[in-house]
Amino acid sequence: PDIYYIILDSYPRRDVLQNVYGFDNSQFLDHLADNDFYIASDSQSNYNATSLSLPSSLNMEYLQSLIGPDHPYSSDVSILRSLVQDNKAALLAKRMGYRFAFLRSNYSLTLANSNSDPQLSSLEYPWGTFGELVLQPVLGNEFNHFLTRTTLLRNIVDRGSVYFSADLFNNKIEQLKRISEAEGPTFTFAHFAPPHPPCVFDRDGNVRNATFSLHSCKNNQEYIDQLIWVNKSITKSVDFILENNKANSVIVIQGDHGTETT
């Protein structure tokens, strides 16, 4: 079967959203359940940060087993990045004949993967080649983004990063649909930054202005509004995949950790 491993960054479970944010997430979860998804209602993340959670999940081991109990893995990004690059799940899938799609985020840990199928992993960029060669290295990279924000270009970079992040999210939603139409078995890893701040979307998918986006997610309601749009977007992709290939797809949707509030 085609396999989709979808990570929604900073997505708490149902009871936490209700108790902490006063938000009822049942519409999204019930829709998944109606389509034969199993809802792990009492689940907990393996770690409380993306940089620790993803290397562990993708290699199906706790970090103590992967790199030793006494290693200062919490501060060594290069080791954690290599565990994502050469993760056991993807390499096993490739040995079994799967094509590996890696749908990147703007975070350094999941910017790219050299083991992935370029055709399945390719995403469209704003302004075509200019976006890929100029915008992506600045706006689509944590380090370059923060470095550029120390210059006089800060306001321009802030505005661009919000639109670039929103465009990347929407492109990945569409790419999930295209992958479901590809020939042969595929293993897809997709790391979606939203609902994690900054809050670039309102609940209808409209892109917020840069000043609001970068400072708004201290407000619980703005976080929930973005989460509602994430729910709508993921629901459409899942429905499309199931309609295309319901009997031959395995879809795992997982939050890598909770929010700062939780």
Secondary structure, DSSP 8 states (H G I E B T S, - for coil): -EEEEEEETT---HHHHHHHH----HHHHHHHHHTT----TT---SSSSHHHHHHHHHHTS-HHHHH-TTS-GGG-HHHHHHHHHT-HHHHHHHHTT-EEEEE--SSGGGS--TTS-HHHH----TTHHHIIIIIHHHHT-HHHHHHHTTSTTHHHHHHHHHHHHHHHHHHHHHHHHHHTTSSS-EEEEEEE-TTSSS--B-TTS-B--HHHHHH-TTSHHHHHHHHHHHHHHHHHHHHHHHHHHGGGEEEEEEESS--S--
